């Protein structure tokens, strides 16, 4: 159960990062391809911000 908690925390943290982008919180896009594109862009921005913070 301890290992499951660690994975769950990572997923919950990632979801909280993604909800910081207002366009993704409620699903405004009707086309699923546009929504997935915004989701990928938000994930890339989260990774970039984390990388910059770790390298400075």
mmCIF file of the N, C-alpha and C atoms, coordinates in Angstrom:
data_MODEL
# 
_entry.id   MODEL 
# 
loop_
_atom_site.group_PDB 
_atom_site.id 
_atom_site.type_symbol 
_atom_site.label_atom_id 
_atom_site.label_alt_id 
_atom_site.label_comp_id 
_atom_site.label_asym_id 
_atom_site.label_entity_id 
_atom_site.label_seq_id 
_atom_site.pdbx_PDB_ins_code 
_atom_site.Cartn_x 
_atom_site.Cartn_y 
_atom_site.Cartn_z 
_atom_site.occupancy 
_atom_site.B_iso_or_equiv 
_atom_site.pdbx_formal_charge 
_atom_site.auth_seq_id 
_atom_site.auth_comp_id 
_atom_site.auth_asym_id 
_atom_site.auth_atom_id 
_atom_site.pdbx_PDB_model_num 
ATOM 1   N N  . UNK A 1 1  ? 0.823   -1.195 0.000   1.00 0.00 ? 1  UNK A N  1 
ATOM 2   C CA . UNK A 1 1  ? 0.000   0.000  0.000   1.00 0.00 ? 1  UNK A CA 1 
ATOM 3   C C  . UNK A 1 1  ? 0.865   1.257  0.000   1.00 0.00 ? 1  UNK A C  1 
ATOM 4   N N  . UNK A 1 2  ? 2.085   1.151  0.513   1.00 0.00 ? 2  UNK A N  1 
ATOM 5   C CA . UNK A 1 2  ? 2.950   2.323  0.539   1.00 0.00 ? 2  UNK A CA 1 
ATOM 6   C C  . UNK A 1 2  ? 3.400   2.692  -0.867  1.00 0.00 ? 2  UNK A C  1 
ATOM 7   N N  . UNK A 1 3  ? 3.691   1.701  -1.709  1.00 0.00 ? 3  UNK A N  1 
ATOM 8   C CA . UNK A 1 3  ? 4.093   1.976  -3.090  1.00 0.00 ? 3  UNK A CA 1 
ATOM 9   C C  . UNK A 1 3  ? 2.946   2.586  -3.882  1.00 0.00 ? 3  UNK A C  1 
ATOM 10  N N  . UNK A 1 4  ? 1.746   2.122  -3.626  1.00 0.00 ? 4  UNK A N  1 
ATOM 11  C CA . UNK A 1 4  ? 0.587   2.669  -4.323  1.00 0.00 ? 4  UNK A CA 1 
ATOM 12  C C  . UNK A 1 4  ? 0.388   4.141  -3.970  1.00 0.00 ? 4  UNK A C  1 
ATOM 13  N N  . UNK A 1 5  ? 0.642   4.504  -2.737  1.00 0.00 ? 5  UNK A N  1 
ATOM 14  C CA . UNK A 1 5  ? 0.502   5.887  -2.309  1.00 0.00 ? 5  UNK A CA 1 
ATOM 15  C C  . UNK A 1 5  ? 1.478   6.808  -3.016  1.00 0.00 ? 5  UNK A C  1 
ATOM 16  N N  . UNK A 1 6  ? 2.700   6.316  -3.264  1.00 0.00 ? 6  UNK A N  1 
ATOM 17  C CA . UNK A 1 6  ? 3.679   7.143  -3.960  1.00 0.00 ? 6  UNK A CA 1 
ATOM 18  C C  . UNK A 1 6  ? 3.248   7.410  -5.388  1.00 0.00 ? 6  UNK A C  1 
ATOM 19  N N  . UNK A 1 7  ? 2.761   6.412  -6.069  1.00 0.00 ? 7  UNK A N  1 
ATOM 20  C CA . UNK A 1 7  ? 2.299   6.600  -7.449  1.00 0.00 ? 7  UNK A CA 1 
ATOM 21  C C  . UNK A 1 7  ? 1.078   7.500  -7.498  1.00 0.00 ? 7  UNK A C  1 
ATOM 22  N N  . UNK A 1 8  ? 0.189   7.316  -6.566  1.00 0.00 ? 8  UNK A N  1 
ATOM 23  C CA . UNK A 1 8  ? -1.015  8.135  -6.552  1.00 0.00 ? 8  UNK A CA 1 
ATOM 24  C C  . UNK A 1 8  ? -0.661  9.604  -6.332  1.00 0.00 ? 8  UNK A C  1 
ATOM 25  N N  . UNK A 1 9  ? 0.327   9.871  -5.468  1.00 0.00 ? 9  UNK A N  1 
ATOM 26  C CA . UNK A 1 9  ? 0.732   11.241 -5.202  1.00 0.00 ? 9  UNK A CA 1 
ATOM 27  C C  . UNK A 1 9  ? 1.294   11.894 -6.460  1.00 0.00 ? 9  UNK A C  1 
ATOM 28  N N  . UNK A 1 10 ? 2.068   11.156 -7.237  1.00 0.00 ? 10 UNK A N  1 
ATOM 29  C CA . UNK A 1 10 ? 2.634   11.693 -8.481  1.00 0.00 ? 10 UNK A CA 1 
ATOM 30  C C  . UNK A 1 10 ? 1.516   12.046 -9.453  1.00 0.00 ? 10 UNK A C  1 
ATOM 31  N N  . UNK A 1 11 ? 0.543   11.186 -9.571  1.00 0.00 ? 11 UNK A N  1 
ATOM 32  C CA . UNK A 1 11 ? -0.567  11.434 -10.493 1.00 0.00 ? 11 UNK A CA 1 
ATOM 33  C C  . UNK A 1 11 ? -1.397  12.624 -10.021 1.00 0.00 ? 11 UNK A C  1 
ATOM 34  N N  . UNK A 1 12 ? -1.686  12.694 -8.737  1.00 0.00 ? 12 UNK A N  1 
ATOM 35  C CA . UNK A 1 12 ? -2.472  13.818 -8.221  1.00 0.00 ? 12 UNK A CA 1 
ATOM 36  C C  . UNK A 1 12 ? -1.714  15.131 -8.370  1.00 0.00 ? 12 UNK A C  1 
ATOM 37  N N  . UNK A 1 13 ? -0.410  15.120 -8.159  1.00 0.00 ? 13 UNK A N  1 
ATOM 38  C CA . UNK A 1 13 ? 0.393   16.332 -8.327  1.00 0.00 ? 13 UNK A CA 1 
ATOM 39  C C  . UNK A 1 13 ? 0.378   16.780 -9.782  1.00 0.00 ? 13 UNK A C  1 
ATOM 40  N N  . UNK A 1 14 ? 0.520   15.835 -10.694 1.00 0.00 ? 14 UNK A N  1 
ATOM 41  C CA . UNK A 1 14 ? 0.506   16.166 -12.113 1.00 0.00 ? 14 UNK A CA 1 
ATOM 42  C C  . UNK A 1 14 ? -0.842  16.735 -12.530 1.00 0.00 ? 14 UNK A C  1 
ATOM 43  N N  . UNK A 1 15 ? -1.916  16.151 -12.050 1.00 0.00 ? 15 UNK A N  1 
ATOM 44  C CA . UNK A 1 15 ? -3.239  16.662 -12.380 1.00 0.00 ? 15 UNK A CA 1 
ATOM 45  C C  . UNK A 1 15 ? -3.447  18.063 -11.812 1.00 0.00 ? 15 UNK A C  1 
ATOM 46  N N  . UNK A 1 16 ? -2.890  18.333 -10.638 1.00 0.00 ? 16 UNK A N  1 
ATOM 47  C CA . UNK A 1 16 ? -3.029  19.682 -10.081 1.00 0.00 ? 16 UNK A CA 1 
ATOM 48  C C  . UNK A 1 16 ? -2.235  20.683 -10.906 1.00 0.00 ? 16 UNK A C  1 
ATOM 49  N N  . UNK A 1 17 ? -1.088  20.278 -11.450 1.00 0.00 ? 17 UNK A N  1 
ATOM 50  C CA . UNK A 1 17 ? -0.330  21.168 -12.333 1.00 0.00 ? 17 UNK A CA 1 
ATOM 51  C C  . UNK A 1 17 ? -1.142  21.482 -13.581 1.00 0.00 ? 17 UNK A C  1 
ATOM 52  N N  . UNK A 1 18 ? -1.789  20.472 -14.136 1.00 0.00 ? 18 UNK A N  1 
ATOM 53  C CA . UNK A 1 18 ? -2.530  20.665 -15.375 1.00 0.00 ? 18 UNK A CA 1 
ATOM 54  C C  . UNK A 1 18 ? -3.800  21.484 -15.169 1.00 0.00 ? 18 UNK A C  1 
ATOM 55  N N  . UNK A 1 19 ? -4.382  21.435 -13.981 1.00 0.00 ? 19 UNK A N  1 
ATOM 56  C CA . UNK A 1 19 ? -5.584  22.230 -13.753 1.00 0.00 ? 19 UNK A CA 1 
ATOM 57  C C  . UNK A 1 19 ? -5.247  23.703 -13.604 1.00 0.00 ? 19 UNK A C  1 
ATOM 58  N N  . UNK A 1 20 ? -3.979  24.039 -13.516 1.00 0.00 ? 20 UNK A N  1 
ATOM 59  C CA . UNK A 1 20 ? -3.583  25.437 -13.487 1.00 0.00 ? 20 UNK A CA 1 
ATOM 60  C C  . UNK A 1 20 ? -3.808  26.132 -14.819 1.00 0.00 ? 20 UNK A C  1 
ATOM 61  N N  . UNK A 1 21 ? -3.992  25.381 -15.869 1.00 0.00 ? 21 UNK A N  1 
ATOM 62  C CA . UNK A 1 21 ? -4.267  25.944 -17.188 1.00 0.00 ? 21 UNK A CA 1 
ATOM 63  C C  . UNK A 1 21 ? -5.781  26.016 -17.358 1.00 0.00 ? 21 UNK A C  1 
ATOM 64  N N  . UNK A 1 22 ? -6.282  27.244 -17.431 1.00 0.00 ? 22 UNK A N  1 
ATOM 65  C CA . UNK A 1 22 ? -7.731  27.449 -17.407 1.00 0.00 ? 22 UNK A CA 1 
ATOM 66  C C  . UNK A 1 22 ? -8.444  26.787 -18.575 1.00 0.00 ? 22 UNK A C  1 
ATOM 67  N N  . UNK A 1 23 ? -7.800  26.687 -19.695 1.00 0.00 ? 23 UNK A N  1 
ATOM 68  C CA . UNK A 1 23 ? -8.465  26.115 -20.860 1.00 0.00 ? 23 UNK A CA 1 
ATOM 69  C C  . UNK A 1 23 ? -8.708  24.615 -20.677 1.00 0.00 ? 23 UNK A C  1 
ATOM 70  N N  . UNK A 1 24 ? -7.944  23.978 -19.811 1.00 0.00 ? 24 UNK A N  1 
ATOM 71  C CA . UNK A 1 24 ? -8.100  22.545 -19.614 1.00 0.00 ? 24 UNK A CA 1 
ATOM 72  C C  . UNK A 1 24 ? -9.046  22.190 -18.470 1.00 0.00 ? 24 UNK A C  1 
ATOM 73  N N  . UNK A 1 25 ? -9.279  23.111 -17.540 1.00 0.00 ? 25 UNK A N  1 
ATOM 74  C CA . UNK A 1 25 ? -10.101 22.776 -16.371 1.00 0.00 ? 25 UNK A CA 1 
ATOM 75  C C  . UNK A 1 25 ? -11.505 22.344 -16.779 1.00 0.00 ? 25 UNK A C  1 
ATOM 76  N N  . UNK A 1 26 ? -12.331 23.232 -17.329 1.00 0.00 ? 26 UNK A N  1 
ATOM 77  C CA . UNK A 1 26 ? -13.544 22.727 -17.964 1.00 0.00 ? 26 UNK A CA 1 
ATOM 78  C C  . UNK A 1 26 ? -13.202 22.442 -19.420 1.00 0.00 ? 26 UNK A C  1 
ATOM 79  N N  . UNK A 1 27 ? -13.782 21.454 -19.968 1.00 0.00 ? 27 UNK A N  1 
ATOM 80  C CA . UNK A 1 27 ? -13.423 21.076 -21.333 1.00 0.00 ? 27 UNK A CA 1 
ATOM 81  C C  . UNK A 1 27 ? -14.169 21.965 -22.317 1.00 0.00 ? 27 UNK A C  1 
ATOM 82  N N  . UNK A 1 28 ? -13.501 23.026 -22.777 1.00 0.00 ? 28 UNK A N  1 
ATOM 83  C CA . UNK A 1 28 ? -14.111 23.969 -23.711 1.00 0.00 ? 28 UNK A CA 1 
ATOM 84  C C  . UNK A 1 28 ? -14.125 23.424 -25.141 1.00 0.00 ? 28 UNK A C  1 
ATOM 85  N N  . UNK A 1 29 ? -13.129 22.673 -25.480 1.00 0.00 ? 29 UNK A N  1 
ATOM 86  C CA . UNK A 1 29 ? -12.997 22.216 -26.862 1.00 0.00 ? 29 UNK A CA 1 
ATOM 87  C C  . UNK A 1 29 ? -13.997 21.103 -27.162 1.00 0.00 ? 29 UNK A C  1 
ATOM 88  N N  . UNK A 1 30 ? -14.641 21.217 -28.280 1.00 0.00 ? 30 UNK A N  1 
ATOM 89  C CA . UNK A 1 30 ? -15.586 20.167 -28.685 1.00 0.00 ? 30 UNK A CA 1 
ATOM 90  C C  . UNK A 1 30 ? -14.871 19.037 -29.411 1.00 0.00 ? 30 UNK A C  1 
ATOM 91  N N  . UNK A 1 31 ? -13.837 19.397 -30.130 1.00 0.00 ? 31 UNK A N  1 
ATOM 92  C CA . UNK A 1 31 ? -13.088 18.381 -30.870 1.00 0.00 ? 31 UNK A CA 1 
ATOM 93  C C  . UNK A 1 31 ? -12.026 17.781 -29.959 1.00 0.00 ? 31 UNK A C  1 
ATOM 94  N N  . UNK A 1 32 ? -12.008 16.471 -29.850 1.00 0.00 ? 32 UNK A N  1 
ATOM 95  C CA . UNK A 1 32 ? -11.079 15.820 -28.939 1.00 0.00 ? 32 UNK A CA 1 
ATOM 96  C C  . UNK A 1 32 ? -9.623  16.020 -29.359 1.00 0.00 ? 32 UNK A C  1 
ATOM 97  N N  . UNK A 1 33 ? -9.375  16.214 -30.655 1.00 0.00 ? 33 UNK A N  1 
ATOM 98  C CA . UNK A 1 33 ? -7.990  16.425 -31.100 1.00 0.00 ? 33 UNK A CA 1 
ATOM 99  C C  . UNK A 1 33 ? -7.440  17.747 -30.577 1.00 0.00 ? 33 UNK A C  1 
ATOM 100 N N  . UNK A 1 34 ? -8.270  18.784 -30.560 1.00 0.00 ? 34 UNK A N  1 
ATOM 101 C CA . UNK A 1 34 ? -7.826  20.064 -30.016 1.00 0.00 ? 34 UNK A CA 1 
ATOM 102 C C  . UNK A 1 34 ? -7.564  19.974 -28.516 1.00 0.00 ? 34 UNK A C  1 
ATOM 103 N N  . UNK A 1 35 ? -8.442  19.270 -27.811 1.00 0.00 ? 35 UNK A N  1 
ATOM 104 C CA . UNK A 1 35 ? -8.256  19.102 -26.364 1.00 0.00 ? 35 UNK A CA 1 
ATOM 105 C C  . UNK A 1 35 ? -6.957  18.352 -26.073 1.00 0.00 ? 35 UNK A C  1 
ATOM 106 N N  . UNK A 1 36 ? -6.697  17.289 -26.805 1.00 0.00 ? 36 UNK A N  1 
ATOM 107 C CA . UNK A 1 36 ? -5.465  16.529 -26.593 1.00 0.00 ? 36 UNK A CA 1 
ATOM 108 C C  . UNK A 1 36 ? -4.231  17.338 -26.958 1.00 0.00 ? 36 UNK A C  1 
ATOM 109 N N  . UNK A 1 37 ? -4.358  18.212 -27.954 1.00 0.00 ? 37 UNK A N  1 
ATOM 110 C CA . UNK A 1 37 ? -3.235  19.077 -28.321 1.00 0.00 ? 37 UNK A CA 1 
ATOM 111 C C  . UNK A 1 37 ? -2.945  20.067 -27.194 1.00 0.00 ? 37 UNK A C  1 
ATOM 112 N N  . UNK A 1 38 ? -3.984  20.681 -26.614 1.00 0.00 ? 38 UNK A N  1 
ATOM 113 C CA . UNK A 1 38 ? -3.784  21.583 -25.486 1.00 0.00 ? 38 UNK A CA 1 
ATOM 114 C C  . UNK A 1 38 ? -3.245  20.835 -24.264 1.00 0.00 ? 38 UNK A C  1 
ATOM 115 N N  . UNK A 1 39 ? -3.694  19.618 -24.069 1.00 0.00 ? 39 UNK A N  1 
ATOM 116 C CA . UNK A 1 39 ? -3.194  18.817 -22.959 1.00 0.00 ? 39 UNK A CA 1 
ATOM 117 C C  . UNK A 1 39 ? -1.708  18.518 -23.130 1.00 0.00 ? 39 UNK A C  1 
ATOM 118 N N  . UNK A 1 40 ? -1.301  18.172 -24.336 1.00 0.00 ? 40 UNK A N  1 
ATOM 119 C CA . UNK A 1 40 ? 0.111   17.929 -24.610 1.00 0.00 ? 40 UNK A CA 1 
ATOM 120 C C  . UNK A 1 40 ? 0.953   19.182 -24.449 1.00 0.00 ? 40 UNK A C  1 
ATOM 121 N N  . UNK A 1 41 ? 0.418   20.307 -24.879 1.00 0.00 ? 41 UNK A N  1 
ATOM 122 C CA . UNK A 1 41 ? 1.126   21.575 -24.728 1.00 0.00 ? 41 UNK A CA 1 
ATOM 123 C C  . UNK A 1 41 ? 1.280   21.938 -23.250 1.00 0.00 ? 41 UNK A C  1 
ATOM 124 N N  . UNK A 1 42 ? 0.236   21.747 -22.467 1.00 0.00 ? 42 UNK A N  1 
ATOM 125 C CA . UNK A 1 42 ? 0.311   22.041 -21.034 1.00 0.00 ? 42 UNK A CA 1 
ATOM 126 C C  . UNK A 1 42 ? 1.315   21.120 -20.347 1.00 0.00 ? 42 UNK A C  1 
ATOM 127 N N  . UNK A 1 43 ? 1.338   19.856 -20.724 1.00 0.00 ? 43 UNK A N  1 
ATOM 128 C CA . UNK A 1 43 ? 2.298   18.922 -20.138 1.00 0.00 ? 43 UNK A CA 1 
ATOM 129 C C  . UNK A 1 43 ? 3.726   19.315 -20.500 1.00 0.00 ? 43 UNK A C  1 
ATOM 130 N N  . UNK A 1 44 ? 3.934   19.736 -21.740 1.00 0.00 ? 44 UNK A N  1 
ATOM 131 C CA . UNK A 1 44 ? 5.268   20.164 -22.164 1.00 0.00 ? 44 UNK A CA 1 
ATOM 132 C C  . UNK A 1 44 ? 5.699   21.417 -21.402 1.00 0.00 ? 44 UNK A C  1 
ATOM 133 N N  . UNK A 1 45 ? 4.778   22.349 -21.193 1.00 0.00 ? 45 UNK A N  1 
ATOM 134 C CA . UNK A 1 45 ? 5.101   23.551 -20.424 1.00 0.00 ? 45 UNK A CA 1 
ATOM 135 C C  . UNK A 1 45 ? 5.425   23.223 -18.968 1.00 0.00 ? 45 UNK A C  1 
ATOM 136 N N  . UNK A 1 46 ? 4.697   22.292 -18.380 1.00 0.00 ? 46 UNK A N  1 
ATOM 137 C CA . UNK A 1 46 ? 4.985   21.881 -17.000 1.00 0.00 ? 46 UNK A CA 1 
ATOM 138 C C  . UNK A 1 46 ? 6.379   21.267 -16.908 1.00 0.00 ? 46 UNK A C  1 
ATOM 139 N N  . UNK A 1 47 ? 6.711   20.403 -17.858 1.00 0.00 ? 47 UNK A N  1 
ATOM 140 C CA . UNK A 1 47 ? 8.038   19.781 -17.860 1.00 0.00 ? 47 UNK A CA 1 
ATOM 141 C C  . UNK A 1 47 ? 9.127   20.812 -18.072 1.00 0.00 ? 47 UNK A C  1 
ATOM 142 N N  . UNK A 1 48 ? 8.904   21.765 -18.956 1.00 0.00 ? 48 UNK A N  1 
ATOM 143 C CA . UNK A 1 48 ? 9.889   22.800 -19.229 1.00 0.00 ? 48 UNK A CA 1 
ATOM 144 C C  . UNK A 1 48 ? 10.122  23.671 -17.985 1.00 0.00 ? 48 UNK A C  1 
ATOM 145 N N  . UNK A 1 49 ? 9.043   24.075 -17.327 1.00 0.00 ? 49 UNK A N  1 
ATOM 146 C CA . UNK A 1 49 ? 9.181   24.894 -16.123 1.00 0.00 ? 49 UNK A CA 1 
ATOM 147 C C  . UNK A 1 49 ? 9.936   24.141 -15.036 1.00 0.00 ? 49 UNK A C  1 
ATOM 148 N N  . UNK A 1 50 ? 9.647   22.874 -14.897 1.00 0.00 ? 50 UNK A N  1 
ATOM 149 C CA . UNK A 1 50 ? 10.346  22.060 -13.883 1.00 0.00 ? 50 UNK A CA 1 
ATOM 150 C C  . UNK A 1 50 ? 11.815  21.913 -14.236 1.00 0.00 ? 50 UNK A C  1 
ATOM 151 N N  . UNK A 1 51 ? 12.116  21.709 -15.495 1.00 0.00 ? 51 UNK A N  1 
ATOM 152 C CA . UNK A 1 51 ? 13.503  21.567 -15.923 1.00 0.00 ? 51 UNK A CA 1 
ATOM 153 C C  . UNK A 1 51 ? 14.289  22.849 -15.686 1.00 0.00 ? 51 UNK A C  1 
ATOM 154 N N  . UNK A 1 52 ? 13.679  23.980 -16.001 1.00 0.00 ? 52 UNK A N  1 
ATOM 155 C CA . UNK A 1 52 ? 14.343  25.266 -15.780 1.00 0.00 ? 52 UNK A CA 1 
ATOM 156 C C  . UNK A 1 52 ? 14.599  25.482 -14.293 1.00 0.00 ? 52 UNK A C  1 
ATOM 157 N N  . UNK A 1 53 ? 13.623  25.123 -13.474 1.00 0.00 ? 53 UNK A N  1 
ATOM 158 C CA . UNK A 1 53 ? 13.776  25.307 -12.032 1.00 0.00 ? 53 UNK A CA 1 
ATOM 159 C C  . UNK A 1 53 ? 14.873  24.403 -11.471 1.00 0.00 ? 53 UNK A C  1 
ATOM 160 N N  . UNK A 1 54 ? 15.003  23.193 -11.996 1.00 0.00 ? 54 UNK A N  1 
ATOM 161 C CA . UNK A 1 54 ? 16.014  22.266 -11.499 1.00 0.00 ? 54 UNK A CA 1 
ATOM 162 C C  . UNK A 1 54 ? 17.418  22.630 -11.962 1.00 0.00 ? 54 UNK A C  1 
ATOM 163 N N  . UNK A 1 55 ? 17.543  23.269 -13.120 1.00 0.00 ? 55 UNK A N  1 
ATOM 164 C CA . UNK A 1 55 ? 18.861  23.574 -13.645 1.00 0.00 ? 55 UNK A CA 1 
ATOM 165 C C  . UNK A 1 55 ? 19.399  24.921 -13.189 1.00 0.00 ? 55 UNK A C  1 
ATOM 166 N N  . UNK A 1 56 ? 18.571  25.741 -12.568 1.00 0.00 ? 56 UNK A N  1 
ATOM 167 C CA . UNK A 1 56 ? 19.069  27.043 -12.124 1.00 0.00 ? 56 UNK A CA 1 
ATOM 168 C C  . UNK A 1 56 ? 19.322  27.062 -10.640 1.00 0.00 ? 56 UNK A C  1 
# 
